Protein backbone atom coordinates (compact mmCIF):
# COMPACT_ATOMS: atom_id res chain seq x y z
CA UNK A 1 0.00 0.00 0.00
CA UNK A 2 1.57 3.32 -1.03
CA UNK A 3 2.05 5.94 1.63
CA UNK A 4 -0.02 9.09 1.52
CA UNK A 5 1.59 12.32 0.43
CA UNK A 6 0.49 15.49 2.18
CA UNK A 7 0.90 18.97 0.77
CA UNK A 8 3.13 21.46 2.54
CA UNK A 9 0.04 23.56 3.24
CA UNK A 10 -1.71 20.63 4.95
CA UNK A 11 1.40 19.93 7.03
CA UNK A 12 1.70 23.58 8.13
CA UNK A 13 -2.01 23.79 8.93
CA UNK A 14 -1.92 20.56 10.95
CA UNK A 15 1.02 21.76 13.05
CA UNK A 16 -0.57 25.19 13.53
CA UNK A 17 -3.81 23.56 14.64
CA UNK A 18 -1.93 21.50 17.22
CA UNK A 19 0.11 24.45 18.47
CA UNK A 20 -3.02 26.60 18.82
CA UNK A 21 -5.10 23.97 20.62
CA UNK A 22 -3.92 23.92 24.24
CA UNK A 23 -5.27 21.02 26.22
CA UNK A 24 -6.14 18.97 23.13
CA UNK A 25 -4.11 15.80 22.67
CA UNK A 26 -2.09 15.10 19.55
CA UNK A 27 -4.10 11.88 19.22
CA UNK A 28 -7.40 13.80 19.10
CA UNK A 29 -6.15 16.22 16.47
CA UNK A 30 -4.67 13.43 14.35
CA UNK A 31 -7.95 11.51 14.52
CA UNK A 32 -9.93 14.61 13.53
CA UNK A 33 -7.63 15.14 10.55
CA UNK A 34 -7.75 11.47 9.55
CA UNK A 35 -4.03 10.90 9.94
CA UNK A 36 -1.87 8.71 12.13
CA UNK A 37 -0.71 10.20 15.44
CA UNK A 38 2.91 9.38 14.61
CA UNK A 39 2.58 11.21 11.30
CA UNK A 40 1.47 14.36 13.07
CA UNK A 41 4.13 13.98 15.74
CA UNK A 42 6.84 13.80 13.07
NUGUDO-811741 format. One record per atom (N, C-alpha, C): x, y, z; atom name; residue in one letter; residue number from 0. Coordinates in nm, 2 decimals. Example, Ala and Ser with C-alpha at 12.3 -4.5 7.8 and 13.67 -1.06 7.14 Angstrom:
# residues 2
[atom [1.32, -0.57, 0.78], 'N', 'A', 0]
[atom [1.23, -0.45, 0.78], 'CA', 'A', 0]
[atom [1.32, -0.33, 0.78], 'C', 'A', 0]
[atom [1.28, -0.22, 0.71], 'N', 'S', 1]
[atom [1.37, -0.11, 0.71], 'CA', 'S', 1]
[atom [1.29, 0.00, 0.79], 'C', 'S', 1]
This chain:
# residues 42
[atom [0.09, -0.12, 0.00], 'N', 'X', 0]
[atom [0.00, 0.00, 0.00], 'CA', 'X', 0]
[atom [0.09, 0.12, 0.00], 'C', 'X', 0]
[atom [0.07, 0.21, -0.10], 'N', 'X', 1]
[atom [0.16, 0.33, -0.10], 'CA', 'X', 1]
[atom [0.12, 0.43, 0.01], 'C', 'X', 1]
[atom [0.23, 0.50, 0.05], 'N', 'X', 2]
[atom [0.21, 0.59, 0.16], 'CA', 'X', 2]
[atom [0.14, 0.72, 0.11], 'C', 'X', 2]
[atom [0.07, 0.79, 0.19], 'N', 'X', 3]
[atom [0.00, 0.91, 0.15], 'CA', 'X', 3]
[atom [0.10, 1.02, 0.15], 'C', 'X', 3]
[atom [0.08, 1.11, 0.05], 'N', 'X', 4]
[atom [0.16, 1.23, 0.04], 'CA', 'X', 4]
[atom [0.07, 1.35, 0.08], 'C', 'X', 4]
[atom [0.12, 1.43, 0.17], 'N', 'X', 5]
[atom [0.05, 1.55, 0.22], 'CA', 'X', 5]
[atom [0.12, 1.67, 0.16], 'C', 'X', 5]
[atom [0.03, 1.77, 0.13], 'N', 'X', 6]
[atom [0.09, 1.90, 0.08], 'CA', 'X', 6]
[atom [0.16, 1.97, 0.19], 'C', 'X', 6]
[atom [0.25, 2.06, 0.15], 'N', 'X', 7]
[atom [0.31, 2.15, 0.25], 'CA', 'X', 7]
[atom [0.21, 2.23, 0.33], 'C', 'X', 7]
[atom [0.11, 2.28, 0.26], 'N', 'X', 8]
[atom [0.00, 2.36, 0.32], 'CA', 'X', 8]
[atom [-0.07, 2.27, 0.43], 'C', 'X', 8]
[atom [-0.10, 2.15, 0.40], 'N', 'X', 9]
[atom [-0.17, 2.06, 0.49], 'CA', 'X', 9]
[atom [-0.08, 2.04, 0.62], 'C', 'X', 9]
[atom [0.05, 2.02, 0.59], 'N', 'X', 10]
[atom [0.14, 1.99, 0.70], 'CA', 'X', 10]
[atom [0.15, 2.12, 0.79], 'C', 'X', 10]
[atom [0.16, 2.23, 0.73], 'N', 'X', 11]
[atom [0.17, 2.36, 0.81], 'CA', 'X', 11]
[atom [0.04, 2.38, 0.89], 'C', 'X', 11]
[atom [-0.07, 2.36, 0.83], 'N', 'X', 12]
[atom [-0.20, 2.38, 0.89], 'CA', 'X', 12]
[atom [-0.22, 2.28, 1.01], 'C', 'X', 12]
[atom [-0.18, 2.16, 0.99], 'N', 'X', 13]
[atom [-0.19, 2.06, 1.10], 'CA', 'X', 13]
[atom [-0.11, 2.09, 1.22], 'C', 'X', 13]
[atom [0.01, 2.14, 1.19], 'N', 'X', 14]
[atom [0.10, 2.18, 1.31], 'CA', 'X', 14]
[atom [0.05, 2.30, 1.37], 'C', 'X', 14]
[atom [0.00, 2.40, 1.30], 'N', 'X', 15]
[atom [-0.06, 2.52, 1.35], 'CA', 'X', 15]
[atom [-0.18, 2.49, 1.44], 'C', 'X', 15]
[atom [-0.26, 2.40, 1.39], 'N', 'X', 16]
[atom [-0.38, 2.36, 1.46], 'CA', 'X', 16]
[atom [-0.34, 2.30, 1.60], 'C', 'X', 16]
[atom [-0.24, 2.21, 1.60], 'N', 'X', 17]
[atom [-0.19, 2.15, 1.72], 'CA', 'X', 17]
[atom [-0.14, 2.26, 1.82], 'C', 'X', 17]
[atom [-0.05, 2.34, 1.76], 'N', 'X', 18]
[atom [0.01, 2.44, 1.85], 'CA', 'X', 18]
[atom [-0.09, 2.54, 1.91], 'C', 'X', 18]
[atom [-0.20, 2.56, 1.84], 'N', 'X', 19]
[atom [-0.30, 2.66, 1.88], 'CA', 'X', 19]
[atom [-0.42, 2.59, 1.95], 'C', 'X', 19]
[atom [-0.40, 2.47, 1.99], 'N', 'X', 20]
[atom [-0.51, 2.40, 2.06], 'CA', 'X', 20]
[atom [-0.46, 2.35, 2.20], 'C', 'X', 20]
[atom [-0.44, 2.44, 2.29], 'N', 'X', 21]
[atom [-0.39, 2.39, 2.42], 'CA', 'X', 21]
[atom [-0.49, 2.30, 2.49], 'C', 'X', 21]
[atom [-0.44, 2.20, 2.55], 'N', 'X', 22]
[atom [-0.53, 2.10, 2.62], 'CA', 'X', 22]
[atom [-0.58, 1.99, 2.53], 'C', 'X', 22]
[atom [-0.56, 2.00, 2.40], 'N', 'X', 23]
[atom [-0.61, 1.90, 2.31], 'CA', 'X', 23]
[atom [-0.50, 1.80, 2.28], 'C', 'X', 23]
[atom [-0.52, 1.67, 2.29], 'N', 'X', 24]
[atom [-0.41, 1.58, 2.27], 'CA', 'X', 24]
[atom [-0.38, 1.57, 2.12], 'C', 'X', 24]
[atom [-0.25, 1.53, 2.09], 'N', 'X', 25]
[atom [-0.21, 1.51, 1.96], 'CA', 'X', 25]
[atom [-0.29, 1.40, 1.89], 'C', 'X', 25]
[atom [-0.33, 1.30, 1.97], 'N', 'X', 26]
[atom [-0.41, 1.19, 1.92], 'CA', 'X', 26]
[atom [-0.55, 1.24, 1.87], 'C', 'X', 26]
[atom [-0.61, 1.33, 1.95], 'N', 'X', 27]
[atom [-0.74, 1.38, 1.91], 'CA', 'X', 27]
[atom [-0.73, 1.46, 1.78], 'C', 'X', 27]
[atom [-0.63, 1.54, 1.77], 'N', 'X', 28]
[atom [-0.62, 1.62, 1.65], 'CA', 'X', 28]
[atom [-0.59, 1.53, 1.53], 'C', 'X', 28]
[atom [-0.50, 1.43, 1.54], 'N', 'X', 29]
[atom [-0.47, 1.34, 1.43], 'CA', 'X', 29]
[atom [-0.59, 1.27, 1.39], 'C', 'X', 29]
[atom [-0.67, 1.22, 1.48], 'N', 'X', 30]
[atom [-0.79, 1.15, 1.45], 'CA', 'X', 30]
[atom [-0.89, 1.24, 1.37], 'C', 'X', 30]
[atom [-0.90, 1.37, 1.42], 'N', 'X', 31]
[atom [-0.99, 1.46, 1.35], 'CA', 'X', 31]
[atom [-0.95, 1.49, 1.21], 'C', 'X', 31]
[atom [-0.82, 1.49, 1.19], 'N', 'X', 32]
[atom [-0.76, 1.51, 1.05], 'CA', 'X', 32]
[atom [-0.76, 1.39, 0.97], 'C', 'X', 32]
[atom [-0.78, 1.27, 1.03], 'N', 'X', 33]
[atom [-0.78, 1.15, 0.96], 'CA', 'X', 33]
[atom [-0.64, 1.10, 0.92], 'C', 'X', 33]
[atom [-0.54, 1.13, 1.01], 'N', 'X', 34]
[atom [-0.40, 1.09, 0.99], 'CA', 'X', 34]
[atom [-0.35, 1.02, 1.12], 'C', 'X', 34]
[atom [-0.25, 0.94, 1.10], 'N', 'X', 35]
[atom [-0.19, 0.87, 1.21], 'CA', 'X', 35]
[atom [-0.12, 0.97, 1.31], 'C', 'X', 35]
[atom [-0.13, 0.94, 1.44], 'N', 'X', 36]
[atom [-0.07, 1.02, 1.54], 'CA', 'X', 36]
[atom [0.08, 1.04, 1.52], 'C', 'X', 36]
[atom [0.15, 0.93, 1.48], 'N', 'X', 37]
[atom [0.29, 0.94, 1.46], 'CA', 'X', 37]
[atom [0.32, 1.03, 1.34], 'C', 'X', 37]
[atom [0.24, 1.03, 1.24], 'N', 'X', 38]
[atom [0.26, 1.12, 1.13], 'CA', 'X', 38]
[atom [0.25, 1.27, 1.17], 'C', 'X', 38]
[atom [0.16, 1.30, 1.26], 'N', 'X', 39]
[atom [0.15, 1.44, 1.31], 'CA', 'X', 39]
[atom [0.26, 1.47, 1.40], 'C', 'X', 39]
[atom [0.30, 1.37, 1.48], 'N', 'X', 40]
[atom [0.41, 1.40, 1.57], 'CA', 'X', 40]
[atom [0.54, 1.43, 1.50], 'C', 'X', 40]
[atom [0.56, 1.36, 1.39], 'N', 'X', 41]
[atom [0.68, 1.38, 1.31], 'CA', 'X', 41]
[atom [0.68, 1.52, 1.25], 'C', 'X', 41]
